Amino acid sequence: GTIQFMKVMKNSEGQASGNAIVRFARVEEAKEAVKGCTDLMVGRRKIWVRFDRNKRDKDPEGQPVAKKPKIDLAPHAGCWFCFANPNVEKHLIVSASAHAYVALAK
């Protein structure tokens, strides 16, 4: 398809980081790129192509994408270590993972 824009992302040393942003002239062309590049091997590297979400929360055809539900902050307002609290005391959190985190005593 016709590429309107392409930007290869680079690391802090100016070397290609392994990903790029590409904008096609038509949605149909972009869909073909996504479909045709699934599990494509370039040398010893497998590449994949996907649609990126734009800032207006719409899919490539302009249809609205469901937004994530908002978290009710009220129950977390007094919790100094709850990540949902906008006033969380981040400087006391030592480490965080998917299942647990470590925080210093307040």
BELDANOR-V139427 format. One record per backbone hydrogen bond with DSSP energy under -1.0 kcal/mol. NH is the residue of the N-H (numbers start at 1). CO is the residue of the C=O. Records with the same first field share a line. If there is no record, write none. Layout:
BEGIN
NH->CO ; CO
END
This chain:
BEGIN
4->23
5->23
7->21
9->19
11->15
14->11
17->9
21->7
23->5
25->2
30->26
31->27
32->28
33->29
34->30
35->31
36->32
37->33
40->37 ; 47
42->45
45->42
47->40
57->54
59->63
62->59
65->57
76->73
77->74
79->76
85->82
88->85
89->80
90->88
92->89
93->90
94->102
95->102
97->100
102->95
104->92
END
